[in-house]
Amino acid sequence: ERDRVRTATDAASLAARDESKTAGRAEANLMAETAERGSLTGKTQDDEDSFRRACVVRGVPDTFRVFVVLEEANLETVKVGKDGGFQLLNADDHQGILARTKRDPAHARPDIAHQCLLTLLDSPLNKAGRLKVFVRTRKNVLIDVHPHIRIPRTFRRFAGLIVELLQKLKIRATNSPDPLLKVVANPVTTHLPAGCRRVLMTYNCERVENMQSHAISVARAAAAAAAETAHPAASSSAATANGGGGGDDDDAKRGEQRGAPTAVVYVVGAMAHGKVDADWVDEQLSVSHYPLSGANVCAKIVQAYENVLDVL
């Protein structure tokens, strides 16, 4: 009996030792792969941390928000069959309807708005309370999106949610009186803070700027204007502390003229192709030399401001 117990104990020890060796080899392989990746890209973890620290702008007021307006979203209901219900018009399921009405299938792409909303509302910037989203459809329906809503992961469930919204004009949570989605009155400018900077994101633009650099300049202007409002004599020192240069001083002066800016608004097209016609914006900006999807542009916006506002 003692021999059997000793044999079982030895076997367990050998198994534990083998498992430990396997885990050690796996950890060593992971470290080697990480080091190889760093050598190939020329970047290390310290470089990434240094870059992130360099992007942080101090002194940005807690009231500062990033607004994103998804324009030209293809969100439209259609009645299917005589006894059928309403569905969200899309190019995959309603090709016959599009052909009969001679409509461009590119104008039936609600999946683009779905992708953009998932990117925006799942971001740490939104969870930190620094993001606000509006959606305006091709039919000029303006939708206010609550930051706490969890957009359905699948398109079919998202389509059902939007159909219910367009019929009832409001979607409420079962355990909250606040609507998660609601149709509000146009124009969108009445729902934006006064004095905010309004930027149209477009590929058809001569001005091409890195999104991270743009976000830093916007945040520095907000910090400088807030410092000027609170302590006029200390505004120059606040700008110096944030590393402001000549171009950033121009941004700060623009912010001071409008008062302390508490928000910046980005208009992003939620359609397959074309240019957004928004005559209420102040400027146009392109963040790439290549055409990007709406979801990609949204990701660049939230990532840039997460770095600037030190949101992890």
C-alpha positions as CSV (number, residue, x, y, z in Angstrom):
1,E,0.0,0.0,0.0
2,R,2.8,2.4,0.9
3,D,4.5,1.6,-2.4
4,R,1.3,2.5,-4.3
5,V,1.0,5.8,-2.5
6,R,4.6,6.6,-3.1
7,T,4.3,5.7,-6.8
8,A,1.2,8.0,-7.1
9,T,2.9,10.8,-5.3
10,D,6.0,10.6,-7.6
11,A,3.7,10.5,-10.7
12,A,1.9,13.7,-9.5
13,S,5.3,15.4,-8.8
14,L,6.5,14.6,-12.3
15,A,3.3,15.8,-13.9
16,A,3.5,19.1,-11.9
17,R,7.1,19.5,-12.9
18,D,6.3,18.9,-16.6
19,E,3.4,21.4,-16.4
20,S,5.7,24.0,-14.8
21,K,8.3,23.5,-17.6
22,T,5.6,23.8,-20.3
23,A,4.3,27.0,-18.7
24,G,7.9,28.3,-18.5
25,R,8.6,27.5,-22.1
26,A,5.3,29.2,-23.2
27,E,6.2,32.3,-21.2
28,A,9.7,32.4,-22.7
29,N,8.3,32.0,-26.2
30,L,5.8,34.9,-25.6
31,M,8.6,37.1,-24.3
32,A,10.7,36.3,-27.4
33,E,7.9,37.0,-29.7
34,T,7.2,40.4,-28.0
35,A,10.9,41.3,-28.2
36,E,11.0,40.3,-31.9
37,R,7.9,42.4,-32.6
38,G,9.5,45.3,-30.9
39,S,12.7,44.9,-32.9
40,L,10.8,44.6,-36.2
41,T,8.6,47.7,-35.6
42,G,11.3,49.7,-33.8
43,K,9.0,50.3,-30.9
44,T,9.1,49.0,-27.3
45,Q,6.6,49.2,-24.5
46,D,8.6,52.1,-23.0
47,D,8.2,53.9,-26.3
48,E,4.5,53.4,-26.3
49,D,4.2,54.6,-22.7
50,S,6.3,57.7,-23.5
51,F,4.2,58.5,-26.5
52,R,1.0,58.2,-24.5
53,R,2.4,60.5,-21.8
54,A,3.4,63.0,-24.4
55,C,-0.1,63.1,-25.8
56,V,-1.8,63.9,-22.4
57,V,-2.9,67.5,-22.1
58,R,-3.3,68.9,-18.6
59,G,-5.8,71.5,-17.6
60,V,-8.7,70.4,-19.9
61,P,-11.9,71.1,-18.0
62,D,-13.9,68.2,-16.7
63,T,-16.9,69.5,-18.7
64,F,-15.1,69.1,-22.0
65,R,-16.9,66.6,-24.3
66,V,-16.5,65.2,-27.8
67,F,-19.6,65.2,-29.9
68,V,-19.9,62.9,-33.0
69,V,-22.8,63.5,-35.4
70,L,-23.3,60.6,-37.8
71,E,-24.8,62.2,-40.9
72,E,-26.7,60.7,-43.9
73,A,-27.3,57.4,-42.0
74,N,-29.4,54.9,-44.1
75,L,-32.0,54.2,-41.5
76,E,-35.4,53.8,-43.1
77,T,-38.3,51.4,-42.6
78,V,-40.1,49.5,-45.3
79,K,-43.3,47.4,-45.3
80,V,-42.7,43.9,-46.6
81,G,-45.7,42.1,-48.2
82,K,-49.4,42.9,-47.7
83,D,-49.7,41.3,-44.3
84,G,-46.0,41.6,-43.4
85,G,-44.6,44.0,-40.8
86,F,-42.0,46.7,-41.1
87,Q,-38.3,46.1,-41.6
88,L,-35.2,48.2,-41.8
89,L,-34.4,48.7,-45.5
90,N,-31.1,47.2,-46.4
91,A,-29.4,46.1,-49.7
92,D,-29.1,42.4,-48.7
93,D,-32.7,41.6,-47.8
94,H,-34.7,44.1,-50.0
95,Q,-33.1,43.9,-53.5
96,G,-36.5,43.5,-55.1
97,I,-37.9,46.6,-53.5
98,L,-34.8,48.6,-54.4
99,A,-35.1,47.4,-58.1
100,R,-38.8,48.3,-58.3
101,T,-38.2,51.8,-56.9
102,K,-35.0,52.3,-58.9
103,R,-33.0,53.1,-55.9
104,D,-29.3,52.8,-55.5
105,P,-28.4,49.9,-53.2
106,A,-25.6,52.0,-51.8
107,H,-28.3,54.2,-50.2
108,A,-29.6,51.1,-48.2
109,R,-26.6,50.5,-46.0
110,P,-27.8,50.7,-42.3
111,D,-24.9,48.4,-41.4
112,I,-22.6,51.4,-41.7
113,A,-24.4,53.3,-38.9
114,H,-24.4,50.0,-36.9
115,Q,-20.6,49.7,-37.2
116,C,-20.0,53.3,-36.3
117,L,-22.3,53.1,-33.2
118,L,-20.5,50.0,-32.0
119,T,-17.1,51.7,-32.3
120,L,-18.2,54.9,-30.6
121,L,-20.3,53.5,-27.7
122,D,-18.0,50.6,-26.8
123,S,-15.1,53.0,-26.5
124,P,-13.5,53.9,-23.1
125,L,-14.0,57.5,-24.0
126,N,-17.8,57.0,-24.0
127,K,-17.7,54.9,-20.8
128,A,-15.7,57.8,-19.1
129,G,-18.6,60.1,-19.9
130,R,-16.6,62.2,-22.5
131,L,-18.6,61.3,-25.6
132,K,-22.0,62.2,-27.0
133,V,-23.5,60.8,-30.2
134,F,-26.3,62.0,-32.5
135,V,-27.5,60.3,-35.7
136,R,-29.2,62.0,-38.6
137,T,-30.8,59.9,-41.3
138,R,-31.2,60.6,-45.0
139,K,-34.8,61.2,-44.3
140,N,-33.7,64.1,-41.9
141,V,-34.7,62.2,-38.7
142,L,-32.5,63.3,-35.8
143,I,-31.8,60.6,-33.2
144,D,-30.3,61.3,-29.7
145,V,-28.2,58.4,-28.5
146,H,-27.9,57.9,-24.8
147,P,-24.3,57.1,-23.7
148,H,-25.4,54.2,-21.5
149,I,-27.1,52.3,-24.3
150,R,-25.7,48.9,-25.3
151,I,-26.1,48.6,-29.1
152,P,-27.0,45.1,-30.1
153,R,-24.1,43.1,-31.4
154,T,-25.9,41.5,-34.3
155,F,-27.3,43.5,-37.2
156,R,-30.7,41.7,-37.1
157,R,-31.3,42.8,-33.5
158,F,-30.1,46.3,-34.3
159,A,-32.5,46.5,-37.2
160,G,-35.4,45.5,-35.0
161,L,-34.4,48.2,-32.4
162,I,-34.3,50.9,-35.1
163,V,-37.6,49.9,-36.5
164,E,-39.2,50.2,-33.1
165,L,-37.5,53.6,-32.6
166,L,-38.8,55.0,-35.8
167,Q,-42.3,53.8,-35.0
168,K,-42.5,54.8,-31.3
169,L,-40.0,57.7,-31.5
170,K,-38.5,56.6,-28.2
171,I,-36.8,53.5,-26.7
172,R,-36.7,53.2,-22.9
173,A,-34.8,50.9,-20.6
174,T,-36.9,48.6,-18.4
175,N,-35.2,49.8,-15.2
176,S,-34.7,53.5,-16.1
177,P,-37.0,56.4,-16.9
178,D,-34.4,57.9,-19.3
179,P,-34.8,57.0,-23.0
180,L,-31.9,55.2,-24.5
181,L,-32.8,56.3,-28.0
182,K,-35.2,59.1,-28.9
183,V,-36.1,61.2,-32.0
184,V,-35.5,64.9,-31.3
185,A,-36.3,68.1,-33.2
186,N,-34.0,69.4,-35.9
187,P,-31.6,71.2,-36.4
188,V,-28.8,69.4,-34.6
189,T,-27.1,72.7,-33.7
190,T,-29.8,73.4,-31.1
191,H,-28.5,70.3,-29.2
192,L,-24.8,71.3,-29.3
193,P,-23.0,73.5,-26.7
194,A,-22.5,77.2,-27.6
195,G,-19.1,78.1,-28.9
196,C,-18.0,74.6,-29.7
197,R,-15.7,73.8,-32.6
198,R,-17.4,72.1,-35.5
199,V,-15.3,69.9,-37.8
200,L,-16.5,68.0,-40.9
201,M,-14.5,64.8,-41.5
202,T,-14.1,64.3,-45.2
203,Y,-11.7,62.7,-47.7
204,N,-12.3,65.5,-50.3
205,C,-10.3,68.1,-48.4
206,E,-6.9,69.7,-49.1
207,R,-6.2,69.9,-45.3
208,V,-4.7,66.5,-44.2
209,E,-3.7,66.3,-40.5
210,N,-2.8,63.6,-38.1
211,M,-5.8,63.0,-35.8
212,Q,-3.7,62.8,-32.7
213,S,-2.0,66.1,-33.4
214,H,-5.4,67.7,-34.1
215,A,-6.8,66.4,-30.9
216,I,-3.8,67.7,-28.9
217,S,-4.3,71.2,-30.5
218,V,-8.0,71.2,-29.7
219,A,-7.4,70.1,-26.1
220,R,-4.7,72.7,-25.6
221,A,-7.0,75.4,-26.8
222,A,-9.7,74.3,-24.4
223,A,-7.2,74.2,-21.5
224,A,-5.8,77.6,-22.3
225,A,-9.3,79.1,-22.6
226,A,-10.4,77.6,-19.4
227,A,-7.3,78.9,-17.6
228,E,-7.9,82.4,-19.1
229,T,-11.5,82.3,-17.8
230,A,-10.5,81.2,-14.3
231,H,-7.2,83.1,-13.9
232,P,-6.5,85.6,-16.7
233,A,-2.9,86.2,-15.5
234,A,-2.0,82.5,-15.5
235,S,-3.2,81.7,-19.1
236,S,0.2,82.2,-20.6
237,S,1.9,79.9,-18.1
238,A,-0.8,77.2,-18.6
239,A,-0.1,77.3,-22.4
240,T,3.6,77.0,-21.7
241,A,3.1,74.0,-19.4
242,N,1.2,72.2,-22.1
243,G,4.1,72.8,-24.6
244,G,2.1,75.2,-26.7
245,G,3.8,76.6,-29.8
246,G,2.9,79.2,-32.3
247,G,0.2,77.2,-34.0
248,D,-1.3,76.2,-30.7
249,D,-1.4,79.8,-29.6
250,D,-3.6,80.5,-32.6
251,D,-6.0,77.7,-31.4
252,A,-6.0,79.1,-27.9
253,K,-6.8,82.6,-29.2
254,R,-9.7,81.2,-31.2
255,G,-11.0,79.4,-28.1
256,E,-10.7,82.6,-26.0
257,Q,-12.7,84.6,-28.5
258,R,-15.5,82.1,-28.3
259,G,-15.3,81.7,-24.5
260,A,-14.0,78.6,-22.8
261,P,-14.9,75.8,-25.3
262,T,-16.5,72.9,-23.5
263,A,-16.9,70.6,-26.6
264,V,-15.7,69.8,-30.1
265,V,-18.1,68.4,-32.7
266,Y,-17.1,66.0,-35.5
267,V,-19.4,65.3,-38.4
268,V,-18.9,61.8,-39.9
269,G,-20.7,60.4,-42.9
270,A,-22.5,57.1,-42.2
271,M,-23.0,56.3,-45.8
272,A,-21.3,54.1,-48.5
273,H,-19.9,57.0,-50.5
274,G,-20.4,60.7,-51.2
275,K,-19.8,63.9,-49.3
276,V,-21.8,65.2,-46.3
277,D,-23.5,68.6,-47.0
278,A,-23.3,70.3,-43.6
279,D,-23.3,74.1,-43.9
280,W,-23.1,74.6,-40.2
281,V,-19.6,73.4,-39.6
282,D,-16.6,75.7,-39.1
283,E,-13.9,73.7,-40.9
284,Q,-13.1,70.5,-42.8
285,L,-10.5,68.0,-42.0
286,S,-9.1,64.8,-43.6
287,V,-7.1,62.4,-41.3
288,S,-5.7,60.2,-44.1
289,H,-4.5,60.3,-47.7
290,Y,-6.8,57.4,-48.3
291,P,-10.6,57.0,-48.2
292,L,-11.6,55.5,-44.8
293,S,-14.8,53.9,-43.6
294,G,-17.0,55.8,-41.2
295,A,-16.2,53.3,-38.4
296,N,-12.4,53.7,-39.0
297,V,-12.8,57.5,-38.7
298,C,-14.8,57.1,-35.5
299,A,-12.1,54.8,-34.1
300,K,-9.4,57.4,-34.9
301,I,-11.4,60.1,-33.1
302,V,-12.0,58.2,-29.9
303,Q,-8.5,56.8,-29.8
304,A,-6.9,60.3,-30.2
305,Y,-9.0,61.8,-27.4
306,E,-8.5,58.8,-25.1
307,N,-4.8,59.6,-25.3
308,V,-5.3,63.3,-24.9
309,L,-7.6,63.0,-21.9
310,D,-5.6,60.1,-20.4
311,V,-8.6,57.7,-20.6
312,L,-7.5,54.1,-20.3
